[in-house]
């Protein structure tokens, strides 16, 4: 048996699953510190069942802790960014494009040193141990403990980053090091940005992981703890401490994986309506379609693994305005039960509209009887139009597609979207995100440049696939269950040596002790 938990901006959802069967589920308001809400969700979930905590074999959590810290610009560690690339790349130092408020929030310090590689693997310049020693001395004097190391073309050749890391480990014992080739993809500035974000979250990651473990153990559960990743797979707590940035999009990803599980569809559009936003994405072979370009995180361009999801500010807590007429994007969030009219509050929300329209039965309906029917219909029409537009933007064909609506706010989605297709709302749709966390698998991915010689293509692909399978197994997957779910092969004609970028993703079922 396993427990899945997903923390949203408005609600924290939890489910207890025995194999593919949902045994219990709950939804409570997200607390300001998030961890308290998780502890309360566990308590509520287990108190309503006959199952003992000792029966739980694993707890899977999708959390907003880390993305919230970046968006809010607080609880971030002072961070130094070291780029290996001189005499090249001097025009744009690290963090050049960052919002000033976030540079201040991490007390960001940038250092540029010699090193790095060309696209064909040749060194740009030799690394200098003395240069790194001077940088380390200054970092130590400033009391900085989190360091991001990036090197030009490190996804092709990571030698410089690894050499620099070994030197800095000796000079700065106890410092947290993030290496860009382990986090981002091709594209120096975006990969470097992702690495700096990861580094500034290192101290918070240690604190949060301890807090989550205490919340689980406090519920009497003695079982492994896993966190959801951006690609729909799981990582253990130690991995999460090293790569907190991998959790940023776990919320919509969990919902999409849950939608695939509940609907039985592996290729469809998913509309996930929460309390604050509606997230829309495409499922391909049961997993979210990944963004192929850089993704902006709080105004910072990055290129690590993220699902291709579009969000609009419509949810159960979205505020409704009559003059001028509008729906969202502002929301009462987790204060819905205090602010919405049906709960005795003073703010008109989408939840009030749903109750007044007769599509939801929560709170006190008499408190919204004064709403004019034409106004209610106008709000529902605007919601339908906005959701249709965003589904149109994510789909890749003009042909009708299946649409799966999940999330507690999905009662706002009409039975069909004009020009798109019929909407399915599966059983347990309100807690699809927690179900997605509970049923998540573990994965392994290879994404790098290969030089493919004539007649060697199949051998190189087989090598990449085997490496992806081995990574999934080392992450905890049962080897017999591992499957290759995605293969991308992009020849790069402008590079020498028949260069080809190959990306392979493998996933398998998590092995849990019984």
Secondary structure by P-SEA (a helix, b strand, c coil): cbbbbbbcccbbbbbbbccccccccccccccccaaaaaaaaaaaaaaacccccccccbbbbbcaaaaaaaaaccccccbbbbbccccccccccccccccaaaaaaacbbbbbbbbbbcccccccbbbbaaaaaaaaaaaaaacccbbbbbcccccccaaaaaaaaaaaaaacccbbbbbccccccccaaaaaaaaaaaaaaaaaaaaaaaaaaaaaaaaccbbbbbbbccccccccaaaaaaccccccaaaaaaaaaaaaaaacccbbbbbbbcccbbbbbbbccccccccccccccccccccccccccccccccccbbbbccccccccccccccccccccccccccccaaaaaaaacccccccccccccccaaaaaaaaaaaaaaaaaaaaaacccccbbbbbbbcccccccccccccbbbbbbcccccaaaaaaaaacccccccccccccccccaaaaaaaaaaaaaaaaaaaccccccccccbbbbbbcccccccbbbbbbbbbbbbbbcc
